[in-house]
Amino acid sequence: KNGMTLPGRLIRDKNGVETIQKVHITGEHYGFLNYAPIYRTKDQDNTELKHLTKDSRLLKNSRTVAKKEMDFPSFFDGQYHYFNAKAIARDNGLHMMVMKARRKGFSYMEGWDAADTINLNRAATVLLVAHDLKYLTKGNQIFGMAKSYLEFLEEKTDWRRGFLKNDKDSIKLGYKDEGSLIEKGYKSMLFAVSAMNNPDCAVGKDALKIKF
């Protein structure tokens, strides 16, 4: 929840005094690296391909076809700065707007953040908003990723919360005792909502985080 700090590189100040740099990653980043499996490109040995194409006119423009497999994320400096920027904005009561290219893993990161937030905070609500609901829920979109991460936490970790509701556009964590109608546990919620013809879609939700 609070991240972790590890020794970084050896740094020297203007007086020549050497110290070990302390590198801190946020709790959100720590969770992403350790509990948020993604489809990532598999490293391959291209020695044989390079040998075959070295003197071949036919194959000189060939390239390796990437193969993906489910694994945990690697550590990238761009993601390190992104998670830190989010923490700075959050800790100072600011919003954050991100300009990005497509297919850079932001749906993975924001899907994890949504799942992590309701898993760690009782009675919290996270709202995902798009003009068209399909951009949140259809296929491997941000709501689907959050859902899969919550299911991973439920199956693979010791901090499972249970599901009171697990639908295509809403999730509520918690549990009921056998034979009881009383909801117990975290009772935190994740909603995917459409803003199409509904500019007030986020009103009254009292959300801890809203992702547009």
C-alpha positions in Angstrom: 0.0 0.0 0.0 2.8 2.4 0.8 5.3 1.2 -1.8 8.9 0.4 -1.0 12.4 1.9 -1.0 15.5 0.2 -2.2 19.2 1.2 -2.8 19.9 2.8 -6.2 23.1 3.9 -7.7 26.1 5.4 -6.0 26.0 9.2 -6.3 28.7 11.8 -5.4 28.0 15.4 -4.3 30.0 18.5 -5.3 32.4 17.8 -2.4 33.1 14.3 -3.5 31.1 12.7 -0.7 29.5 9.4 -1.9 26.1 8.1 -0.8 23.8 5.4 -2.1 20.7 6.9 -3.7 17.4 5.8 -2.3 14.8 4.9 -4.9 11.1 4.8 -3.8 8.3 3.3 -5.8 4.7 3.9 -5.0 2.4 1.3 -3.6 0.4 1.4 -6.9 3.6 0.8 -8.9 4.7 -2.0 -6.5 1.3 -3.7 -6.9 1.4 -3.4 -10.7 4.9 -5.0 -10.9 4.0 -7.9 -8.5 0.3 -8.6 -8.9 -0.8 -7.4 -12.3 0.1 -10.0 -15.0 -0.1 -8.7 -18.6 0.4 -10.1 -22.1 3.9 -9.1 -22.9 6.3 -9.9 -25.8 8.4 -13.0 -25.2 12.1 -12.6 -25.5 13.4 -14.8 -28.3 16.8 -16.0 -29.5 17.1 -14.9 -33.1 20.5 -16.4 -33.8 19.2 -19.0 -36.3 17.1 -16.4 -38.1 20.1 -14.0 -38.4 22.2 -16.8 -39.8 19.7 -17.7 -42.4 19.0 -14.1 -43.5 22.6 -12.9 -43.5 23.3 -13.7 -47.2 19.7 -14.2 -48.5 18.2 -11.6 -50.8 14.8 -13.3 -50.4 14.9 -13.0 -46.6 16.9 -9.8 -46.1 13.7 -7.9 -45.1 12.3 -10.6 -42.9 11.6 -9.9 -39.2 10.8 -12.0 -36.2 7.1 -12.3 -35.5 6.6 -11.3 -31.8 4.9 -13.8 -29.5 3.1 -12.8 -26.4 2.6 -14.7 -23.1 1.1 -13.9 -19.7 3.8 -12.6 -17.3 4.4 -9.9 -14.8 5.5 -6.4 -16.0 9.1 -5.3 -16.3 10.4 -2.1 -14.6 10.4 0.8 -17.1 11.6 4.3 -16.2 8.7 5.9 -18.0 6.2 4.0 -15.9 8.2 4.9 -12.8 7.8 8.6 -13.5 4.2 8.1 -14.4 3.3 6.5 -11.1 5.2 9.1 -9.2 3.4 11.9 -11.1 0.1 10.4 -10.2 1.1 10.2 -6.5 2.2 13.9 -6.6 -1.1 14.9 -8.1 -3.1 12.8 -5.7 -1.2 14.0 -2.6 -1.7 17.6 -3.6 -5.4 17.6 -4.4 -4.8 17.9 -8.2 -6.3 16.2 -11.2 -4.1 14.7 -13.9 -4.5 14.6 -17.7 -2.4 12.2 -19.8 -1.4 12.6 -23.5 -0.2 9.3 -24.8 0.2 7.0 -27.8 -1.9 4.0 -28.2 -0.8 0.5 -27.1 1.7 1.7 -24.4 0.1 -0.3 -21.5 -1.9 2.5 -19.9 -5.1 0.4 -19.8 -3.2 -2.2 -17.9 -1.9 0.4 -15.4 -5.2 2.2 -15.0 -7.1 -1.1 -14.8 -4.7 -2.1 -12.0 -5.1 1.2 -10.2 -8.9 0.8 -10.3 -8.7 -2.8 -8.9 -6.0 -1.9 -6.3 -7.9 1.1 -5.1 -11.1 -0.7 -4.2 -9.1 -3.7 -2.9 -7.2 -1.5 -0.4 -9.9 1.0 0.7 -13.2 0.2 2.5 -16.3 1.7 1.0 -14.4 3.3 -1.8 -15.9 3.9 -5.2 -14.0 4.2 -8.5 -15.8 5.4 -11.6 -14.7 4.7 -15.2 -16.3 7.0 -17.7 -16.4 7.0 -21.5 -18.7 8.4 -24.2 -19.5 4.9 -25.3 -19.6 2.1 -22.7 -18.0 -0.4 -25.2 -14.7 1.5 -24.8 -14.6 0.5 -21.1 -16.2 -3.0 -21.1 -15.9 -4.6 -24.6 -13.0 -7.1 -24.9 -9.8 -6.3 -23.1 -10.6 -2.8 -22.0 -9.9 -1.0 -18.7 -13.0 -2.4 -16.9 -12.2 -5.9 -18.0 -8.6 -5.6 -16.9 -9.7 -4.3 -13.5 -12.1 -7.2 -13.2 -9.3 -9.7 -14.1 -6.9 -8.2 -11.6 -9.5 -8.4 -8.8 -10.1 -12.0 -9.7 -6.4 -12.6 -9.6 -6.1 -11.1 -6.1 -9.1 -13.2 -5.1 -7.5 -16.5 -6.3 -3.8 -15.9 -5.8 -3.3 -13.7 -2.7 -4.2 -13.6 1.0 -6.1 -10.3 0.8 -9.2 -11.5 -1.1 -12.3 -9.5 -0.3 -15.1 -11.6 -1.9 -17.6 -10.4 -4.5 -21.0 -9.2 -3.6 -21.5 -8.2 -7.3 -19.5 -9.0 -10.3 -21.3 -7.9 -13.5 -20.2 -6.7 -16.9 -20.1 -3.0 -15.8 -20.1 -3.0 -12.0 -18.3 -4.8 -9.2 -18.9 -4.7 -5.4 -16.5 -6.3 -3.0 -17.6 -8.0 0.2 -19.4 -11.1 1.4 -22.5 -12.4 3.1 -22.7 -15.0 5.8 -24.4 -18.2 4.7 -28.2 -17.7 5.0 -27.9 -14.0 5.6 -28.9 -11.0 3.4 -26.6 -8.6 5.3 -23.6 -7.3 3.2 -20.3 -7.3 5.1 -16.7 -6.7 4.3 -15.1 -3.9 2.2 -18.2 -3.0 0.2 -16.1 -1.0 -2.2 -17.3 -0.5 -5.7 -16.2 -0.1 -9.3 -18.6 1.2 -12.0 -18.2 1.7 -15.8 -20.6 4.3 -17.0 -21.4 6.0 -20.4 -21.5 9.8 -20.7 -23.4 9.5 -24.0 -26.4 11.8 -23.7 -25.8 11.8 -19.9 -23.4 14.6 -18.8 -24.5 13.9 -15.1 -23.3 10.3 -15.2 -20.7 10.9 -12.4 -23.0 12.9 -10.2 -23.8 11.5 -6.7 -21.4 8.6 -6.9 -19.0 10.1 -4.3 -16.1 8.5 -6.1 -12.6 8.4 -4.7 -11.2 8.3 -8.3 -12.8 9.0 -11.6 -11.1 8.0 -14.8 -12.3 9.5 -18.0 
